[in-house]
Amino acid sequence: KAFRNARVFNTLLDETIILGLAQGYANMGLLPIPEIQYLAYFHNACDQIRGEAASLQFFSNDQYRNPMVVRIAGLGYQKGFGGHFHNDNSLTALRDIPGLVVGCPSRGDDAATMLRTLAALARVDGRVSVFLEPIALYMTKDLYEAGDGQWLFPYPAPDQAMPLGEGRVYAPEASDLVIFTYGNGVPMSLRAAREIESRRKWKVRVVDLRWLVPLNEAYIAGQARTARRILVVDEGRHSAGVGEGVITAIVEAGFGATPLQRVVGADTYTPLAGAALAVLPADSDIVAAADNLEPSR
């Protein structure tokens, strides 16, 4: 309201222009928050971040910086959007940019505190970051049954922020099965956990990673340490997804003998309409994967 369209304005529908303008404003000392409308469209302008924005501090020996927080709406499961352009679940390009920070909230209160942290990283350290927003969760209010309101949370106080790299743990004392996940996978895993607990009498812990780049490997190892079984639920694709990094962190920390399995999307483009769900993980896939795990101890 104070600055009108001098601070908030539309651009041409061109991702290269959007991110290029953001770099210019950042070089002028402002803190731009550009928006890429859908995740797949980031690929149209990937080099604006990979080759320009994220590399400026490195190649200038910290003489220059162009901080920004890039909002990207994306991931799967949303209704009314067609094909892989609007329903894309590939995070590979984001994982391959040195110095980039990527956060992905699964609930409203986390979205607020994460965005504050990303803005602070930009302002204080000159960081370039991505705020990855799961479109399917925008209007989600319920978790287990329609009308239960269990995915609604109070707005956090203005002085609250999210520690970089810290996940959120549901049922932290449970150890029969630990599920690592993020984004849409969090409510899916919580629903699956309830069914697994009912069917198998296990105690199930769900770990919302929240921070996807860089992965906090020490945090992941700490959660895996007490697990009797491990599932990694990754709505991204089978190849080059976040799940690969999680599994690697677990194995390199010495917990590779723990029975573990990934539940991931297929290596394919996202098809139209309801067919999209055929290539994405479902609650039932998580339950079925748990049935295949046998404890090592």
Secondary structure, DSSP 8 states (H G I E B T S, - for coil): --SGGGTS----S-HHHHHHHHHHHHHTT-----EESSGGGGGGGHHIIIIIITTHHHHTTTS----EEEEEEE-S--SS--HHHHS----HHHHTSTT-EEE--SSHHHHHHHHHHHHHHHHHH--EEEEEEEGGGTT---SSSTT--TT------TT----TT--EEESTT--SEEEEE-TTHHHHHHHHHHHHHHHH---EEEEE--EEES--HHHHHHHHTT-SSEEEEEEEESSSSHHHHHHHHHIIIIITTS-EEEEEE-SS---SGGGGGGGS--HHHHHHHHHT-----
